[in-house]
Amino acid sequence: MDVEKILERKKFQLAVKRLFDIFASGLGLVVLAIPMLIISLIIKLDSEGEVLFKQERVGLNGVPFKIFKFRTMVADAPSKGREITVGADSRITKVGNVLRKAKLDELPQLINVFTGDMSLVGPRPEVPRYVAMYSPEQRSVLMIRPGITDLASIEYRDESKVLAESSDPEKTYIEEIMPHKLKLNAEYIKNLGLFYDIGLIFRTFLAILK
């Protein structure tokens, strides 16, 4: 798949997509300001540590950035286990478990969208260690902004449960799940556009409500 040619043809769609991202994320940050403040207070009361979890991910054109999420694990979680979450991970807090199920932990990423590091819809950004494993063809996914949701987010809604069933979760993620996610990302690039994005946003809400 020649991603450069596809993106060249879709310059206008990409410009409209970015304008929609700015408007929607800005509106979302205003409308959700009070709910996000309440979530922040609950997190603070539930466990020690910062309200926001910040982690380096690889973004547009391979440029690293800090992704924002509401913290759903204990404060020193990175030093206590894998970068992937497997099943009922003991590092997840009580409040964090609720936030993860409802995908509310992703709300701070509206900041990433507004500042231009991310899009509302696009390939989920990976940590540098996994991106280093991409083939040259797979790295073409880095030619568009990563997103809060995408086809893979919907299909792997219960990814942690799938990994929990594996005898080697890390190997299963690297050899099975990650390659399939990248194929779904390629499919997204072929179809990207404002109406396609809006459709995926609605599909994401429906998946959360199930």
Phi, psi and chi 1 to 4 in degrees:
 res  aa     phi    psi   chi1   chi2   chi3   chi4
   1 MET       -  125.0 -177.8  176.7   73.5      -
   2 ASP   -88.8   91.6 -166.5  -29.5      -      -
   3 VAL   -63.8  -37.2  175.3      -      -      -
   4 GLU   -59.0  -44.4  -78.3 -168.1   46.1      -
   5 LYS   -66.4  -40.0  -74.9 -174.9  178.4  179.4
   6 ILE   -61.9  -46.4  -68.6  173.5      -      -
   7 LEU   -69.2  -32.3  -62.9 -178.3      -      -
   8 GLU   -64.1  -40.3 -177.7   65.9   28.6      -
   9 ARG   -69.5  -25.0  -74.0 -159.4  -43.8  -93.5
  10 LYS  -107.7   27.4  -62.9 -162.7  173.1 -167.2
  11 LYS   -56.4  -43.8  -85.8 -173.3  174.7 -180.0
  12 PHE   -66.0  -45.2  178.2   73.0      -      -
  13 GLN   -59.9  -37.6  -70.3   98.6  -44.6      -
  14 LEU   -67.7  -37.1  -73.1  166.9      -      -
  15 ALA   -66.6  -43.5      -      -      -      -
  16 VAL   -64.5  -41.0  172.2      -      -      -
  17 LYS   -58.5  -43.6  175.3  180.0  169.2   70.2
  18 ARG   -66.8  -40.7 -179.7   60.0 -166.7  143.5
  19 LEU   -63.2  -40.3  -71.3  173.5      -      -
  20 PHE   -64.2  -41.1  176.2   72.6      -      -
  21 ASP   -59.2  -46.2  -78.7  -19.4      -      -
  22 ILE   -62.6  -47.5  -65.9  170.0      -      -
  23 PHE   -64.5  -49.8  171.5   76.9      -      -
  24 ALA   -67.6  -41.9      -      -      -      -
  25 SER   -69.6  -39.1   61.1      -      -      -
  26 GLY   -62.7  -45.1      -      -      -      -
  27 LEU   -63.3  -43.1 -179.6   62.5      -      -
  28 GLY   -61.3  -40.8      -      -      -      -
  29 LEU   -65.5  -34.0  -73.1  168.7      -      -
  30 VAL   -73.8  -50.7  171.9      -      -      -
  31 VAL   -64.7  -36.6  172.4      -      -      -
  32 LEU   -96.5    9.1  -63.2  171.1      -      -
  33 ALA   -57.3  -47.8      -      -      -      -
  34 ILE   -68.9  -48.3  -67.6  177.2      -      -
  35 PRO   -56.6  -38.5  -28.3   37.0      -      -
  36 MET   -68.5  -34.6  -71.3  173.7   71.0      -
  37 LEU   -66.2  -41.8  177.0   60.3      -      -
  38 ILE   -63.2  -43.7  -67.3  171.4      -      -
  39 ILE   -60.5  -41.2  -69.0  171.6      -      -
  40 SER   -60.0  -43.7  -61.1      -      -      -
  41 LEU   -65.4  -39.9  -68.5  172.0      -      -
  42 ILE   -64.5  -42.1  -67.2  172.7      -      -
  43 ILE   -61.1  -43.4  -68.3  170.8      -      -
  44 LYS   -64.3  -38.7 -158.5   67.6 -179.8  173.3
  45 LEU   -75.1  -27.3  -68.4  170.8      -      -
  46 ASP   -78.1  -38.4  178.3   61.5      -      -
  47 SER  -156.7  160.6   60.5      -      -      -
  48 GLU   -73.3  150.9  -66.1 -177.7   -3.2      -
  49 GLY   124.0  175.0      -      -      -      -
  50 GLU   -69.8  154.0  -61.3  -67.0  -33.1      -
  51 VAL   -71.6  -41.7  168.2      -      -      -
  52 LEU   -97.9  140.6  -69.7 -179.1      -      -
  53 PHE  -101.2  126.0  170.1   71.1      -      -
  54 LYS  -118.9  131.3  -70.3  163.9  -84.5 -170.3
  55 GLN  -142.0  143.5 -175.3 -176.4   51.5      -
  56 GLU   -74.3  127.7 -174.4  175.0  -84.4      -
  57 ARG  -127.8  166.2  -61.3  -70.6  178.7   95.2
  58 VAL  -100.4  125.0  179.7      -      -      -
  59 GLY  -110.6 -151.4      -      -      -      -
  60 LEU   -53.5  129.4  179.4   64.8      -      -
  61 ASN    61.2   24.1  -64.0  -38.0      -      -
  62 GLY    78.1    9.8      -      -      -      -
  63 VAL   -80.9  125.6  177.3      -      -      -
  64 PRO   -72.7  150.5   24.4  -32.2      -      -
  65 PHE  -150.0  167.2   71.4   98.0      -      -
  66 LYS   -95.8  119.9  -67.7  -71.1 -175.0 -178.4
  67 ILE   -88.6  143.0 -166.1  172.0      -      -
  68 PHE  -108.0  134.9  -59.9  124.6      -      -
  69 LYS  -142.8  157.9  -68.3 -173.9  176.8 -174.5
  70 PHE   -70.3  136.6  -79.7  124.6      -      -
  71 ARG   -66.6  127.2  179.8  175.4   58.8   80.1
  72 THR  -118.3   -1.0   58.8      -      -      -
  73 MET  -121.3  171.3  -69.6 -174.2  169.4      -
  74 VAL   -61.3  156.4  -66.9      -      -      -
  75 ALA   -55.8  -37.9      -      -      -      -
  76 ASP  -102.5   30.1   54.4  -10.8      -      -
  77 ALA   -53.5  -43.9      -      -      -      -
  78 PRO   -56.3  -29.5  -27.4   38.0      -      -
  79 SER   -86.9   -2.2   64.2      -      -      -
  80 LYS  -112.5    8.4  -68.5 -174.8  174.0 -179.4
  81 GLY   175.7 -163.8      -      -      -      -
  82 ARG   -71.9  168.5  -55.5 -179.6 -179.9   93.3
  83 GLU   -83.2  -13.4  -71.3 -178.7  -62.8      -
  84 ILE  -102.4  153.5   52.9  174.5      -      -
  85 THR   -99.8  128.6  -53.8      -      -      -
  86 VAL  -118.7  117.1  179.7      -      -      -
  87 GLY    54.7 -141.7      -      -      -      -
  88 ALA   -82.3   71.1      -      -      -      -
  89 ASP   -58.0  126.6 -163.2  -49.7      -      -
  90 SER   -66.3  -14.6   60.7      -      -      -
  91 ARG   -79.2  -16.0  -62.9  173.1  -64.6  170.7
  92 ILE   -75.8  132.2  -59.5  174.5      -      -
  93 THR   -79.7  169.3   63.6      -      -      -
  94 LYS   -61.8  -48.2  -69.4  179.2 -179.2  178.4
  95 VAL   -66.5  -37.9  169.6      -      -      -
  96 GLY   -60.5  -36.4      -      -      -      -
  97 ASN   -62.8  -41.9 -169.3   47.8      -      -
  98 VAL   -66.9  -44.4  175.0      -      -      -
  99 LEU   -61.8  -40.5  -65.8  176.7      -      -
 100 ARG   -65.8  -43.8  -79.7  172.4  172.7 -102.7
 101 LYS   -61.8  -37.6  -75.4 -178.5  178.4  178.3
 102 ALA   -92.0   -0.1      -      -      -      -
 103 LYS    62.6   20.4  -69.6  -65.4 -177.5 -178.2
 104 LEU   -73.5  -19.0  -66.9  173.9      -      -
 105 ASP   -66.5  -16.5   59.5  -43.4      -      -
 106 GLU   -83.9  -11.9  -49.6  -80.0    0.1      -
 107 LEU   -53.9  -40.8  -71.9  179.2      -      -
 108 PRO   -60.0  -15.5  -27.3   38.4      -      -
 109 GLN   -68.8  -10.2  -74.4  165.4   52.6      -
 110 LEU   -60.2  -29.8  -69.9  172.4      -      -
 111 ILE   -65.9  -45.2  -60.8  170.2      -      -
 112 ASN   -59.6  -37.3  -69.4  121.1      -      -
 113 VAL   -68.5  -46.1  175.1      -      -      -
 114 PHE   -62.5  -38.2 -169.4   76.1      -      -
 115 THR   -81.3  -10.8   58.4      -      -      -
 116 GLY   100.6   -0.1      -      -      -      -
 117 ASP   -73.8  -27.5  -71.5  -36.7      -      -
 118 MET  -136.6  173.7  -66.5  178.0   65.9      -
 119 SER  -122.7  163.2  175.5      -      -      -
 120 LEU   -62.4  -40.3  -69.6  174.0      -      -
 121 VAL  -125.4  132.4 -178.5      -      -      -
 122 GLY   166.4  169.4      -      -      -      -
 123 PRO   -54.7  132.7  -24.2   34.8      -      -
 124 ARG   -62.0  132.6  -74.7  -62.9  -66.6  164.8
 125 PRO   -73.4  137.4   29.0  -35.5      -      -
 126 GLU   -99.4  165.1  -81.7  -74.9   11.0      -
 127 VAL   -76.7  154.4  -65.1      -      -      -
 128 PRO   -53.9  -35.8  -28.4   36.7      -      -
 129 ARG   -60.6  -40.0 -173.5  167.5   72.9   87.0
 130 TYR   -77.9  -36.6  -69.7  138.2      -      -
 131 VAL   -62.5  -32.5  173.1      -      -      -
 132 ALA   -62.4  -18.1      -      -      -      -
 133 MET   -90.4   -7.3  -59.3  176.2 -170.2      -
 134 TYR   -64.7  145.7  -72.6    3.7      -      -
 135 SER   -77.9  165.1   67.9      -      -      -
 136 PRO   -54.4  -39.5  -29.8   38.0      -      -
 137 GLU   -66.7  -41.8 -177.1 -179.2   -2.1      -
 138 GLN   -66.0  -28.9  -70.7  171.1  -27.5      -
 139 ARG   -67.2  -11.7  -72.3 -171.6   66.7   85.9
 140 SER   -63.9  -19.5   63.6      -      -      -
 141 VAL   -64.7  -21.1   73.2      -      -      -
 142 LEU   -78.0    0.7  -57.9  176.4      -      -
 143 MET   -83.3   -5.0  -65.7  175.9   70.0      -
 144 ILE  -127.3  159.2   63.5  170.1      -      -
 145 ARG   -63.9  138.0  -77.3 -173.3  178.2   85.5
 146 PRO   -69.7  163.1   27.4  -35.7      -      -
 147 GLY  -129.8  172.3      -      -      -      -
 148 ILE   -74.6  -37.0  -65.5  178.1      -      -
 149 THR  -137.7  159.0 -170.6      -      -      -
 150 ASP  -162.3 -175.1   64.1  -12.1      -      -
 151 LEU   -59.0  -40.7  -71.0  165.6      -      -
 152 ALA   -67.0  -35.0      -      -      -      -
 153 SER   -62.2  -36.8  -61.0      -      -      -
 154 ILE   -74.2  -46.6  -62.7  169.0      -      -
 155 GLU   -67.4  -37.7 -179.7  158.1  -21.0      -
 156 TYR  -104.0   44.7  -71.8   99.2      -      -
 157 ARG   -56.6  -36.5  174.2   79.4  175.7   82.5
 158 ASP  -112.7   45.0  -63.3  -44.4      -      -
 159 GLU   -56.8  -41.7 -179.5 -177.5  -60.0      -
 160 SER   -62.2  -34.0   63.5      -      -      -
 161 LYS   -69.6  -39.7  -69.0 -178.2 -178.9  178.1
 162 VAL   -61.6  -44.6  173.9      -      -      -
 163 LEU   -66.5  -31.6  -68.0  172.3      -      -
 164 ALA   -65.3  -24.0      -      -      -      -
 165 GLU   -84.1   -5.8  -64.4  170.6   -2.7      -
 166 SER   -93.2  144.5  170.7      -      -      -
 167 SER   -75.0  -20.2   58.7      -      -      -
 168 ASP  -139.5   82.7 -171.2  -20.3      -      -
 169 PRO   -55.0  -41.3  -25.0   36.2      -      -
 170 GLU   -61.8  -45.8 -176.3   85.6   -0.7      -
 171 LYS   -64.5  -41.5 -176.4  177.8  179.9 -178.9
 172 THR   -62.2  -41.4  -63.4      -      -      -
 173 TYR   -64.6  -48.1 -176.1   77.7      -      -
 174 ILE   -69.4  -40.6  -67.5  170.2      -      -
 175 GLU   -93.6  -21.5  -64.5 -176.8    0.5      -
 176 GLU  -119.3  -56.4  -62.7  178.0   25.6      -
 177 ILE   -71.2  -48.9  -66.0  178.4      -      -
 178 MET   -60.3  -46.0 -170.3  168.2   74.7      -
 179 PRO   -61.0  -37.6  -25.0   36.0      -      -
 180 HIS   -69.3  -38.0 -172.1 -138.6      -      -
 181 LYS   -59.8  -42.8  -78.8 -175.1  173.6 -178.0
 182 LEU   -66.3  -32.6  -71.1  165.7      -      -
 183 LYS   -66.6  -40.1  -74.5 -177.6 -179.6  178.9
 184 LEU   -65.9  -35.5  -68.8  172.7      -      -
 185 ASN   -63.7  -39.6  -68.5  -20.4      -      -
 186 ALA   -64.6  -38.5      -      -      -      -
 187 GLU   -63.5  -39.7 -177.9 -178.0  -24.6      -
 188 TYR   -62.2  -44.4  169.5   73.6      -      -
 189 ILE   -58.9  -38.4  -68.5  172.7      -      -
 190 LYS   -62.7  -32.6  -71.9  178.9 -174.9  176.6
 191 ASN  -107.6   -2.3  -62.8  -71.8      -      -
 192 LEU   -56.8  146.0   72.8   79.8      -      -
 193 GLY   169.2  164.7      -      -      -      -
 194 LEU   -57.8  -49.3  178.8   58.9      -      -
 195 PHE   -69.1  -33.7  -66.8  112.4      -      -
 196 TYR   -65.6  -41.8 -170.7   64.0      -      -
 197 ASP   -61.0  -46.5  -81.1   10.5      -      -
 198 ILE   -60.7  -39.3  -68.1  172.3      -      -
 199 GLY   -62.3  -40.6      -      -      -      -
 200 LEU   -69.7  -33.0  -75.4  177.2      -      -
 201 ILE   -63.7  -44.8  -69.5  170.0      -      -
 202 PHE   -65.1  -40.1  -82.8  110.6      -      -
 203 ARG   -63.2  -34.4  -75.4  174.3   61.3 -175.2
 204 THR   -65.8  -44.1  -59.9      -      -      -
 205 PHE   -61.9  -41.0  -77.2  133.3      -      -
 206 LEU   -64.4  -39.2  -71.0  174.3      -      -
 207 ALA   -66.0  -36.7      -      -      -      -
 208 ILE   -67.7  -37.2  -68.2  171.0      -      -
 209 LEU   -75.6  -16.3  -67.4  173.0      -      -
 210 LYS   -67.8      -  -75.9 -176.8  179.5  179.0
